[in-house]
């Protein structure tokens, strides 16, 4: 109750807000930027593929 009085959220609400933000970004990467069906071979190429999706998401925003 004291946290609400000074304008802070309880820890559970902060964690929920952060998790939902991350899940929205992950879902958008999977649905719109082709991260779900990763079709590259090799462990070295996978981070490049994911970073391209993140760059595309950033440019789109």
N, C-alpha and C positions, 0 to 999 in steps of 0.2 A: 504494500500500500504506500509506503514512504517513497518508493521509486516512482510511482505514478504521480505523486504530488510534485516532484521536481522535474517531471517531463521525461523520465527514462522508462524504457520498456523492461519488463521482467526478462530474465535470461532465456526462458523458454520461447517467448515471442521473438526475441532477437535471432535465436537459432532457427526458428521456423521461417522467418523472413529471409535469412541468408540461404537456407536450403532451397526454398522455393525459387529464389533468384537463380541459383546454380542449375536447378532442374529445368527451368525455362530455357536457359542458354544451351544446356546439353540437348534438350528436345529440339530446339531450333537447328542446332548443328546437325543432328541426325536427320531431321525431316527435310530441311531446305538446302543443306550444303553437302550432302552425300557422305556423311561420316558413318552412317550405319553400315552400308555395304562396302567395307574397305576391300578394295580389289588391288592391292599392291603386294608384291612379294618381298619378303625380307624385313627384318626388324629395323634396319637402318632407314627404310623408306617410310615406315609408318608415321614417325613424328613429323616428317615433312608434309605428309598428306593431311594430318590433323591440323598442323599450323596453317596450311593453306586455307582450310575451312574456317579457322579462327580469324585469319586476315580478311577473308571474304565477309564474314559476319560483321567485323568491325567496320569495313567499308560500307556495308549495307546500312548500318545504323547511322 
